[in-house]
Amino acid sequence: MMLRSMAKAKYDDKCLGHFGLSTEYYTHFTSPIRRYPDLTVHRLLRKYLFEKKTDQKTQEFWKSKMPEIAKHTSECEQRAVEAERDTDDLKKAEFMQDKVGETFSGVVSGVTNFGLFVELSNTIEGLVHISYLTDDYYHYSEENMALVGERTGHLFRIGDEIEVRVLNVNLDEHAVDFEVVGMKPQKPRQRKSRPTIIQGKTGPQNGGKKRFGDRNGNKSTNSRGGGSRNRNGNRRGGNNHGGNNHSFSNNQGKN
């Protein structure tokens, strides 16, 4: 939760220090080289320490290149993180395909206004949609990050141990759906037959079709229709390394 409250880290051409380490000067450097930013820092060190190229022309050249390199590598890293996450979710969904109907013990790993995310001991994470919490009518408390039963006052919070059954696996969405063991299963929704409409002279003009819904012609909506099951937003916020920016620069911030 602390990491998610911070801004995502990014590469920067300015030396902005490191919040987690409480240092004024910080640069991104690993060995063996894993990323292009590491290679850039290695090249700068070689220029300064081995080739002794500290003249104004060399400094101006790299200063002009750094913003573009920082922006490009930040964007590429974010795409790589998203690709890794999508692949991970897909493989986990494939693993759970033949386990529909089985029960597992898990821990509530996230609470939203549309349901609970539950993580199993095998690291699989799935959603219990709020419509499947059938023992009460639940409201989302943002302040407490909990779902609260209107009648019983029952709470679902992060860290609660819970028994779930695999309800569905959707490979297209890379998603696994759970239901809470012990709750009555939700009845399948049945379509209501449309009423016969007799149109008179006051019917729709210009050949328009009458829409089913409220009297203004708006389609009815379900206020508890849930939300996106996408785990790439607030649920899993990507790589922020404690909210610090990574600097290429080794000139101690004097750009």
Backbone as numpy.savetxt, mean C-alpha at the origin, in Angstrom:
# Nx Ny Nz CAx CAy CAz Cx Cy Cz
4.24 1.36 12.03 3.41 2.55 12.03 4.29 3.81 12.03
5.39 3.76 12.76 6.28 4.93 12.81 6.87 5.22 11.43
7.29 4.14 10.73 7.87 4.34 9.40 6.85 4.90 8.43
5.60 4.41 8.54 4.57 4.87 7.62 4.19 6.33 7.86
4.47 6.85 9.06 4.15 8.24 9.35 5.18 9.19 8.74
6.30 8.66 8.30 7.35 9.49 7.71 7.25 9.51 6.19
7.83 10.53 5.61 7.87 10.61 4.15 8.80 9.53 3.60
8.49 9.07 2.40 9.34 8.06 1.78 10.71 8.64 1.47
11.71 7.80 1.64 13.08 8.25 1.34 13.27 8.39 -0.16
14.17 9.26 -0.53 14.51 9.42 -1.94 15.96 9.84 -2.03
16.53 9.64 -3.20 17.89 10.09 -3.45 17.87 11.59 -3.73
18.89 12.28 -3.24 18.93 13.73 -3.37 20.35 14.19 -3.70
20.45 15.29 -4.42 21.77 15.82 -4.75 22.34 16.70 -3.64
21.53 16.97 -2.61 21.98 17.79 -1.49 22.20 16.92 -0.25
23.14 17.30 0.57 23.42 16.57 1.80 22.46 17.04 2.88
21.50 16.20 3.23 20.46 16.58 4.19 20.58 15.85 5.52
21.66 15.11 5.71 21.84 14.40 6.97 21.02 13.13 7.03
20.97 12.52 8.21 20.27 11.26 8.42 19.52 11.33 9.74
18.20 11.28 9.67 17.38 11.42 10.88 17.61 10.28 11.85
17.56 9.04 11.33 17.70 7.87 12.19 19.04 7.78 12.89
20.10 8.17 12.20 21.45 8.13 12.77 21.83 9.42 13.49
20.98 10.44 13.33 21.23 11.75 13.94 22.60 12.30 13.53
22.87 12.21 12.23 24.13 12.73 11.71 23.85 13.87 10.73
24.73 14.85 10.73 24.55 16.01 9.86 24.92 15.69 8.42
25.93 14.82 8.24 26.39 14.47 6.90 26.20 12.98 6.67
25.64 12.65 5.53 25.35 11.24 5.23 25.32 11.06 3.72
25.88 9.95 3.26 25.76 9.62 1.84 25.45 8.14 1.71
24.90 7.76 0.56 24.48 6.38 0.32 25.65 5.60 -0.25
26.01 4.51 0.45 27.21 3.78 0.02 27.12 2.35 0.52
27.22 1.38 -0.38 27.29 -0.03 0.01 28.36 -0.72 -0.83
28.87 -1.80 -0.30 29.85 -2.59 -1.04 29.63 -4.06 -0.69
29.49 -4.97 -1.63 29.63 -4.72 -3.08 28.51 -3.84 -3.62
28.78 -3.25 -4.75 27.85 -2.30 -5.35 26.55 -3.00 -5.73
25.43 -2.46 -5.26 24.13 -3.05 -5.57 23.26 -2.11 -6.39
23.49 -0.83 -6.30 22.60 0.13 -6.94 23.42 1.18 -7.71
22.75 1.81 -8.65 23.43 2.86 -9.42 23.87 4.03 -8.54
23.09 4.43 -7.55 23.57 5.50 -6.65 24.89 5.13 -5.96
25.06 3.85 -5.60 26.33 3.43 -5.01 27.48 3.64 -6.00
27.23 3.25 -7.24 28.25 3.40 -8.28 28.60 4.87 -8.48
27.59 5.73 -8.42 27.84 7.17 -8.57 28.74 7.70 -7.46
28.47 7.27 -6.23 29.31 7.70 -5.10 30.73 7.18 -5.27
30.88 5.93 -5.71 32.22 5.37 -5.95 32.98 6.18 -7.00
32.27 6.58 -8.05 32.92 7.36 -9.11 33.38 8.72 -8.58
32.55 9.35 -7.75 32.93 10.64 -7.18 34.16 10.51 -6.28
34.17 9.47 -5.46 35.33 9.25 -4.58 36.60 9.02 -5.39
36.45 8.27 -6.46 37.62 8.01 -7.31 38.14 9.31 -7.93
37.20 10.14 -8.39 37.60 11.42 -9.00 38.40 12.27 -8.00
37.88 12.34 -6.77 38.49 13.22 -5.78 39.75 12.63 -5.14
39.72 11.33 -4.79 40.81 10.74 -4.01 41.94 10.19 -4.87
41.59 9.59 -5.99 42.63 8.93 -6.80 43.07 9.77 -8.00
42.08 10.36 -8.68 42.43 11.16 -9.85 42.72 12.62 -9.49
42.42 12.97 -8.22 42.70 14.32 -7.72 42.02 15.41 -8.55
40.86 15.07 -9.13 40.15 16.05 -9.95 39.17 16.84 -9.07
39.67 17.88 -8.49 38.84 18.72 -7.63 38.67 20.12 -8.21
38.99 20.28 -9.49 38.89 21.60 -10.12 37.43 22.02 -10.27
37.22 23.29 -10.52 35.88 23.86 -10.61 35.06 23.24 -11.73
35.70 22.97 -12.86 34.99 22.39 -14.00 34.41 21.03 -13.66
35.19 20.17 -12.99 34.71 18.84 -12.61 33.56 18.94 -11.62
33.68 19.85 -10.66 32.62 20.01 -9.67 31.33 20.50 -10.32
31.44 21.45 -11.23 30.25 21.97 -11.91 29.59 20.90 -12.77
30.41 20.06 -13.41 29.87 18.98 -14.24 28.99 18.05 -13.40
29.51 17.59 -12.26 28.76 16.65 -11.44 27.57 17.32 -10.76
27.70 18.59 -10.41 26.57 19.30 -9.83 25.40 19.36 -10.81
25.70 19.53 -12.09 24.65 19.61 -13.10 23.99 18.26 -13.35
24.73 17.17 -13.10 24.21 15.82 -13.36 23.41 15.25 -12.18
23.77 15.66 -10.96 23.21 15.03 -9.77 21.68 15.09 -9.66
21.03 16.25 -9.90 19.57 16.29 -9.77 18.86 15.28 -10.66
19.30 15.18 -11.91 18.68 14.24 -12.86 18.91 12.79 -12.42
20.14 12.48 -11.99 20.44 11.12 -11.53 19.61 10.77 -10.30
19.51 11.71 -9.36 18.74 11.47 -8.14 17.27 11.20 -8.45
16.69 12.01 -9.33 15.28 11.85 -9.68 15.05 10.51 -10.38
15.89 10.20 -11.35 15.73 8.97 -12.13 15.87 7.72 -11.25
16.90 7.70 -10.40 17.12 6.51 -9.57 16.03 6.36 -8.50
15.49 7.45 -8.00 14.39 7.38 -7.04 13.16 6.75 -7.69
12.86 7.18 -8.92 11.70 6.64 -9.64 11.90 5.16 -9.96
13.11 4.79 -10.38 13.39 3.39 -10.70 13.30 2.51 -9.46
13.79 3.01 -8.34 13.71 2.21 -7.12 12.27 1.98 -6.70
11.42 3.01 -6.84 10.02 2.86 -6.47 9.34 1.83 -7.37
9.66 1.85 -8.67 9.08 0.86 -9.58 9.56 -0.55 -9.21
10.82 -0.67 -8.83 11.36 -1.97 -8.44 10.67 -2.50 -7.19
10.43 -1.61 -6.23 9.74 -2.01 -4.99 8.33 -2.50 -5.31
7.62 -1.77 -6.18 6.26 -2.15 -6.54 6.24 -3.48 -7.30
7.21 -3.68 -8.19 7.28 -4.94 -8.94 7.56 -6.11 -8.00
8.46 -5.90 -7.06 8.78 -6.94 -6.09 7.56 -7.29 -5.24
6.83 -6.26 -4.83 5.65 -6.47 -4.00 4.56 -7.21 -4.77
4.34 -6.79 -6.03 3.32 -7.45 -6.85 3.66 -8.92 -7.08
4.92 -9.20 -7.36 5.35 -10.59 -7.57 5.17 -11.41 -6.30
5.52 -10.83 -5.18 5.37 -11.49 -3.89 3.91 -11.83 -3.62
3.02 -10.85 -3.86 1.59 -11.07 -3.64 1.03 -12.13 -4.58
1.48 -12.12 -5.85 1.01 -13.10 -6.82 1.39 -14.51 -6.39
2.65 -14.71 -6.01 3.11 -16.04 -5.62 2.42 -16.52 -4.35
2.14 -15.61 -3.45 1.42 -15.99 -2.23 -0.01 -16.40 -2.55
-0.64 -15.67 -3.49 -1.99 -16.03 -3.90 -2.01 -17.40 -4.58
-1.02 -17.66 -5.42 -0.92 -18.97 -6.07 -0.74 -20.08 -5.03
0.04 -19.81 -4.01 0.28 -20.80 -2.95 -1.01 -21.13 -2.21
-1.90 -20.16 -2.07 -3.13 -20.36 -1.28 -4.29 -20.88 -2.12
-4.08 -21.05 -3.42 -5.17 -21.45 -4.30 -5.85 -22.75 -3.87
-5.07 -23.74 -3.47 -5.63 -25.04 -3.12 -5.98 -25.14 -1.63
-6.02 -24.01 -0.95 -6.30 -24.02 0.48 -7.61 -23.33 0.83
-8.44 -23.09 -0.19 -9.76 -22.49 0.05 -10.58 -23.44 0.93
-11.16 -22.89 1.99 -11.93 -23.69 2.94 -11.15 -24.10 4.17
-9.83 -24.01 4.13 -9.01 -24.38 5.28 -8.96 -23.23 6.29
-8.75 -23.58 7.56 -8.68 -22.58 8.62 -7.24 -22.38 9.09
-6.94 -21.15 9.50 -5.59 -20.80 9.94 -5.68 -19.84 11.12
-4.65 -19.85 11.94 -4.51 -18.85 13.00 -3.70 -17.69 12.44
-4.12 -16.48 12.77 -3.41 -15.30 12.28 -3.48 -14.16 13.26
-2.89 -13.05 12.85 -2.86 -11.84 13.67 -3.35 -10.68 12.82
-4.19 -9.84 13.39 -4.67 -8.66 12.67 -3.48 -7.73 12.41
-3.19 -7.51 11.13 -2.03 -6.69 10.76 -2.42 -5.31 10.28
-3.71 -5.09 10.07 -4.16 -3.78 9.62 -5.66 -3.66 9.77
-6.12 -2.46 10.06 -7.56 -2.20 10.21 -7.91 -1.00 9.35
-8.94 -1.15 8.53 -9.38 -0.06 7.66 -10.89 0.09 7.77
-11.44 1.05 7.07 -12.89 1.24 7.11 -13.62 0.19 6.30
-12.89 -0.65 5.57 -13.57 -1.69 4.79 -13.22 -3.10 5.24
-12.52 -3.24 6.36 -12.26 -4.58 6.87 -10.94 -4.72 7.60
-10.55 -5.97 7.79 -9.33 -6.30 8.53 -8.34 -6.99 7.61
-7.08 -6.65 7.74 -6.03 -7.43 7.11 -5.47 -8.37 8.17
-5.37 -9.64 7.80 -4.90 -10.67 8.74 -3.67 -11.34 8.14
-2.60 -11.44 8.92 -1.38 -12.09 8.48 -1.23 -13.43 9.17
-1.02 -14.48 8.38 -0.84 -15.83 8.91 0.62 -16.04 9.30
0.88 -17.14 9.99 2.25 -17.43 10.42 3.17 -17.70 9.24
2.59 -18.07 8.08 3.41 -18.30 6.88 3.59 -17.03 6.05
3.30 -15.88 6.63 3.46 -14.53 6.05 2.39 -14.17 5.01
1.45 -15.08 4.74 0.35 -14.75 3.83 -0.55 -13.73 4.50
-0.92 -12.70 3.77 -1.83 -11.68 4.29 -3.09 -11.65 3.44
-4.23 -11.59 4.10 -5.50 -11.54 3.39 -6.46 -10.58 4.06
-7.58 -10.36 3.41 -8.57 -9.39 3.88 -9.83 -10.08 4.36
-10.30 -9.68 5.54 -11.65 -10.01 5.99 -12.50 -8.78 5.72
-13.28 -8.82 4.66 -14.09 -7.65 4.31 -15.12 -7.39 5.40
-15.44 -6.13 5.62 -16.34 -5.76 6.70 -17.72 -6.39 6.55
-18.10 -6.70 5.32 -19.41 -7.33 5.10 -19.45 -8.76 5.62
-18.28 -9.35 5.90 -18.23 -10.70 6.44 -18.10 -10.72 7.96
-18.10 -9.57 8.59 -18.17 -9.49 10.06 -19.65 -9.43 10.42
-20.27 -10.59 10.47 -21.73 -10.68 10.50 -22.33 -10.70 11.90
-21.49 -10.69 12.96 -22.06 -10.76 14.30 -22.49 -9.40 14.83
-22.18 -8.32 14.08 -22.53 -6.98 14.53 -22.36 -6.02 13.35
-22.76 -4.78 13.58 -22.52 -3.73 12.58 -21.32 -2.94 13.06
-20.23 -2.99 12.30 -18.97 -2.42 12.77 -18.70 -1.04 12.17
-18.19 -0.16 13.04 -17.77 1.17 12.63 -16.26 1.28 12.77
-15.65 2.02 11.87 -14.20 2.20 11.93 -13.86 3.39 12.80
-13.03 3.17 13.81 -12.54 4.24 14.67 -11.12 4.58 14.23
-10.98 5.70 13.54 -9.66 6.09 13.04 -8.72 6.42 14.19
-9.26 7.03 15.24 -8.44 7.43 16.39 -7.80 6.22 17.06
-8.58 5.13 17.19 -8.09 3.92 17.86 -7.60 2.87 16.88
-7.72 3.15 15.58 -7.37 2.19 14.54 -8.01 0.84 14.83
-9.33 0.87 14.97 -10.07 -0.34 15.36 -11.43 -0.33 14.69
-12.00 -1.54 14.54 -13.40 -1.69 14.15 -14.18 -1.97 15.42
-15.24 -1.21 15.64 -16.01 -1.30 16.89 -17.43 -1.75 16.58
-17.87 -2.83 17.25 -19.23 -3.32 17.06 -20.24 -2.37 17.66
-21.26 -2.00 16.89 -22.25 -1.03 17.35 -23.07 -1.54 18.52
-23.43 -2.80 18.50 -24.30 -3.37 19.53 -23.50 -3.96 20.68
-22.46 -4.73 20.36 -21.71 -5.46 21.38 -20.50 -4.70 21.91
-20.02 -3.72 21.15 -18.81 -3.02 21.55 -17.55 -3.83 21.30
-17.69 -4.94 20.58 -16.53 -5.80 20.30 -15.53 -5.05 19.42
-14.24 -5.22 19.73 -13.18 -4.51 19.01 -12.32 -5.47 18.20
-11.93 -5.03 17.03 -10.86 -5.67 16.26 -9.74 -4.65 16.13
-8.55 -5.00 16.67 -7.41 -4.08 16.65 -6.16 -4.78 16.14
-5.18 -3.99 15.72 -3.91 -4.54 15.28 -3.27 -5.33 16.41
-2.83 -6.54 16.09 -2.20 -7.40 17.08 -3.12 -8.46 17.65
-4.43 -8.33 17.41 -5.38 -9.33 17.91 -5.16 -10.66 17.21
-5.16 -11.75 17.98 -5.09 -13.08 17.38 -6.48 -13.48 16.92
-6.54 -14.12 15.78 -7.84 -14.41 15.17 -7.76 -15.69 14.35
-8.86 -16.43 14.32 -8.95 -17.66 13.53 -9.75 -17.35 12.27
-9.16 -17.64 11.11 -9.83 -17.31 9.86 -9.90 -18.52 8.94
-10.83 -18.44 8.01 -10.98 -19.47 6.98 -10.74 -18.82 5.62
-10.02 -19.52 4.75 -9.76 -19.00 3.40 -11.05 -19.06 2.61
-11.52 -17.92 2.18 -12.80 -17.82 1.49 -12.65 -17.80 -0.02
-11.64 -17.09 -0.49 -11.48 -16.94 -1.94 -10.05 -16.50 -2.24
-9.57 -16.90 -3.41 -8.26 -16.46 -3.89 -8.45 -15.88 -5.28
-8.03 -14.64 -5.47 -8.18 -13.96 -6.75 -6.79 -13.68 -7.32
-6.40 -14.47 -8.32 -5.07 -14.31 -8.90 -4.93 -13.01 -9.66
-6.02 -12.54 -10.29 -5.95 -11.29 -11.04 -5.61 -10.11 -10.13
-6.18 -10.11 -8.92 -5.93 -9.03 -7.98 -4.80 -9.36 -7.01
-4.24 -10.57 -7.13 -3.19 -11.04 -6.21 -3.68 -10.95 -4.76
-4.94 -11.34 -4.54 -5.57 -11.12 -3.23 -6.13 -12.42 -2.67
-6.08 -12.51 -1.33 -6.65 -13.64 -0.60 -7.72 -13.08 0.33
-8.91 -13.66 0.30 -10.01 -13.23 1.16 -10.24 -14.25 2.26
-10.45 -13.74 3.47 -10.73 -14.57 4.63 -12.12 -14.26 5.18
-12.61 -15.17 6.03 -13.75 -14.89 6.89 -13.39 -15.37 8.29
-14.00 -14.77 9.29 -13.70 -15.13 10.68 -14.41 -16.42 11.03
-13.66 -17.38 11.57 -14.24 -18.66 11.97 -15.21 -18.42 13.12
-16.40 -19.01 13.02 -17.40 -18.87 14.07 -18.51 -17.90 13.75
-18.28 -17.03 12.77 -19.33 -16.10 12.36 -20.18 -16.74 11.28
-21.45 -16.40 11.28 -22.34 -16.94 10.26 -21.89 -16.45 8.89
-21.80 -17.37 7.93 -21.39 -16.93 6.59 -22.39 -15.97 6.00
-21.89 -15.04 5.22 -22.75 -14.07 4.57 -23.57 -14.74 3.49
-24.86 -14.43 3.45 -25.71 -14.99 2.41 -25.40 -14.32 1.08
-25.39 -15.10 0.01 -25.15 -14.50 -1.31 -26.19 -13.45 -1.63
-25.76 -12.35 -2.16 -26.70 -11.31 -2.53 -27.52 -11.75 -3.74
-28.81 -11.47 -3.67 -29.67 -11.84 -4.78 -30.17 -10.58 -5.47
-30.17 -10.65 -6.77 -30.64 -9.49 -7.54 -32.15 -9.34 -7.36
-32.55 -8.12 -7.11 -33.99 -7.84 -7.04 -34.52 -7.66 -8.46
-35.69 -8.23 -8.68 -36.27 -8.08 -10.02 -36.68 -6.63 -10.23
-36.41 -6.15 -11.39 -36.74 -4.75 -11.67 -38.25 -4.58 -11.80
-38.78 -3.50 -11.23 -40.22 -3.27 -11.33 -40.61 -2.89 -12.75
-41.84 -3.19 -13.09 -42.36 -2.79 -14.39 -42.62 -1.29 -14.37
-42.12 -0.60 -15.35 -42.27 0.85 -15.40 -43.17 1.21 -16.57
-44.20 1.96 -16.24 -45.11 2.44 -17.28 -44.79 3.90 -17.53
-44.33 4.19 -18.70 -43.93 5.55 -19.03 -45.05 6.26 -19.76
-45.33 7.49 -19.29 -46.35 8.30 -19.94 -45.72 9.42 -20.73
-46.48 10.48 -20.90 -45.98 11.60 -21.69 -44.87 12.36 -20.97
-44.80 12.18 -19.66 -43.77 12.92 -18.91 -42.49 12.13 -18.77
-42.33 11.06 -19.55 -41.14 10.21 -19.48 -39.92 10.95 -19.98
-38.81 10.25 -20.05 -37.54 10.87 -20.48 -37.64 11.47 -21.87
-37.02 12.60 -22.04 -37.05 13.29 -23.32 -35.89 12.85 -24.19
-36.00 13.13 -25.47 -34.93 12.88 -26.44 -34.48 11.44 -26.47
-35.42 10.54 -26.22 -35.08 9.13 -26.33 -34.23 8.61 -25.19
-34.10 9.42 -24.10 -33.26 8.99 -22.98 -33.86 7.81 -22.25
-33.00 7.00 -21.63 -33.45 5.83 -20.89 -33.58 6.18 -19.42
-34.63 5.65 -18.78 -34.81 5.87 -17.36 -33.82 5.02 -16.59
-33.16 5.59 -15.57 -32.19 4.86 -14.77 -32.82 4.48 -13.44
-32.47 3.32 -12.98 -32.99 2.84 -11.71 -32.15 3.40 -10.58
-32.81 3.91 -9.58 -32.11 4.50 -8.45 -33.03 5.46 -7.74
-32.53 6.65 -7.38 -33.38 7.58 -6.67 -34.20 8.39 -7.66
-35.00 9.26 -7.12 -35.93 9.97 -7.99 -35.23 10.96 -8.92
-33.98 11.27 -8.63 -33.23 12.17 -9.49 -32.51 11.45 -10.61
-32.74 10.12 -10.68 -32.08 9.37 -11.73 -30.70 8.90 -11.37
-30.30 9.09 -10.09 -28.98 8.64 -9.67 -29.04 7.20 -9.22
-28.06 6.43 -9.63 -28.01 5.04 -9.21 -27.76 4.97 -7.72
-28.46 4.04 -7.07 -28.27 3.88 -5.63 -26.90 3.30 -5.36
-26.32 3.69 -4.22 -25.01 3.19 -3.83 -25.08 2.54 -2.48
-24.16 1.66 -2.21 -24.08 0.98 -0.93 -23.05 1.68 -0.08
-23.50 2.26 1.05 -22.59 3.04 1.88 -21.53 2.19 2.55
-21.75 0.88 2.59 -20.76 -0.02 3.18 -20.18 -0.92 2.11
-19.95 -0.32 0.96 -19.46 -1.11 -0.16 -18.00 -1.48 -0.09
-17.33 -1.00 0.95 -15.92 -1.39 1.07 -15.00 -0.44 0.33
-13.84 -0.92 0.03 -12.85 -0.08 -0.64 -11.88 -0.95 -1.39
-10.86 -0.34 -1.89 -9.88 -1.08 -2.67 -9.10 -2.05 -1.80
-8.80 -3.20 -2.36 -7.98 -4.16 -1.64 -6.51 -3.97 -1.97
-6.20 -2.90 -2.63 -4.82 -2.64 -3.00 -3.99 -2.39 -1.75
-2.92 -3.20 -1.60 -2.08 -3.04 -0.43 -0.88 -2.15 -0.69
-0.91 -1.41 -1.78 0.28 -0.63 -2.14 0.21 0.82 -1.68
-0.97 1.14 -1.05 -1.07 2.51 -0.59 -0.65 2.63 0.85
-1.60 3.01 1.70 -1.26 3.25 3.09 -0.92 1.98 3.85
-1.44 0.84 3.39 -1.16 -0.38 4.12 0.32 -0.73 4.08
0.92 -0.64 2.93 2.32 -1.00 2.81 3.02 0.08 2.03
3.65 0.94 2.73 4.08 2.19 2.11 5.40 2.18 1.40
5.96 1.03 1.10 7.20 1.04 0.32 8.42 1.25 1.19
9.51 1.56 0.54 10.81 1.63 1.21 11.09 3.06 1.63
11.03 3.34 2.94 11.31 4.70 3.36 12.53 4.81 4.27
13.12 3.71 4.65 14.36 3.72 5.41 14.34 4.74 6.54
13.21 4.83 7.22 13.15 5.78 8.32 12.92 7.21 7.89
12.48 7.40 6.65 12.13 8.73 6.20 13.31 9.61 5.85
14.46 9.03 5.55 15.64 9.83 5.26 15.89 9.92 3.76
16.47 11.02 3.35 16.89 11.16 1.97 18.33 10.69 1.84
18.63 10.03 0.73 19.98 9.56 0.48 20.71 10.57 -0.39
21.85 11.01 0.05 22.61 12.00 -0.69 23.75 11.34 -1.44
23.95 11.77 -2.70 25.11 11.32 -3.46 26.34 12.12 -3.05
26.08 13.33 -2.57 27.17 14.29 -2.43 28.12 13.93 -1.30
29.41 14.16 -1.52 30.38 14.02 -0.44 31.09 15.35 -0.19
30.36 16.44 -0.54 30.94 17.76 -0.31 30.36 18.40 0.94
29.79 17.58 1.83 29.27 18.01 3.12 28.23 19.11 2.99
27.39 18.95 1.96 26.24 19.83 1.82 26.54 21.21 1.28
27.75 21.48 0.88 28.07 22.82 0.39 27.92 22.85 -1.12
26.64 22.75 -1.58 26.39 22.77 -3.02 26.23 24.20 -3.50
